[in-house]
Amino acid sequence: AAGFACVMLEDQLAPKRCGHTQGKQVVGRAEASARFRAAVDARDEVRAAGGDILIMARTDANASQGLEEAMERCREFRRIGVDITFLEAPKTVDEMKRYCDEVEGPKMANMVEQGKTPYLSPMELEVIGYKIAIWPAAVMLAAIQGMEMELARLGRGEVGEDGKKSFLELQDLVGFPEYFEAEKKYAFENMD
């Protein structure tokens, strides 16, 4: 009802960790399956009431229990009825291909720069068999680099406008023109 198109649930043990870092642990397969059965049942209730939502099942089992267990979990989650599987952090292109070839249904890839998974282009992922891909750190890493470069320039006592958006472009991006129009429309007029 809130407008979500998909919910992702996973089999990690709390506290949750980034999929490309160390120390991840997963719950047993039975507990993981119970989580996804509950999600699929809730999704089916939503659909019966005229709504729609997808369930994505993420497994981090590859890190601690290996590829075979991670793929078997994905197969089990599909048998339960999840819409999309997400096997986190395959370590090679061959692992990625095996996952796409041996587990049916749509799959998601997580592309993290210098992460555990080979960093591939959208076209390469599509050829392998992925239907969804995310690059969760790409924009943030580029922004950090840009900020560091600008801070270094200022630290050297330099100023400049090259390579940056203009202040007018920033105003457009954040919606100032619409704000100024609303201000004109609703401004209090002095009655003196």
HELIX and SHEET records of a PDB file:
HELIX    1   1 ARG A   29  ALA A   48  1                                  20    
HELIX    2   2 ALA A   61  GLN A   65  1                                   5    
HELIX    3   3 LEU A   67  ILE A   80  1                                  14    
HELIX    4   4 VAL A   93  GLU A  102  1                                  10    
HELIX    5   5 PRO A  122  ILE A  128  1                                   7    
HELIX    6   6 ALA A  138  GLY A  155  1                                  18    
HELIX    7   7 PHE A  167  VAL A  174  1                                   8    
HELIX    8   8 PHE A  176  TYR A  186  1                                  11    
SHEET    1   A 3 CYS A   6  GLU A  10  0                                        
SHEET    2   A 3 LEU A  54  THR A  59  1                                        
SHEET    3   A 3 ILE A  84  LEU A  87  1                                        
SHEET    1   B 2 MET A 108  ASN A 110  0                                        
SHEET    2   B 2 ILE A 132  ILE A 134  1                                        
END                                                                             
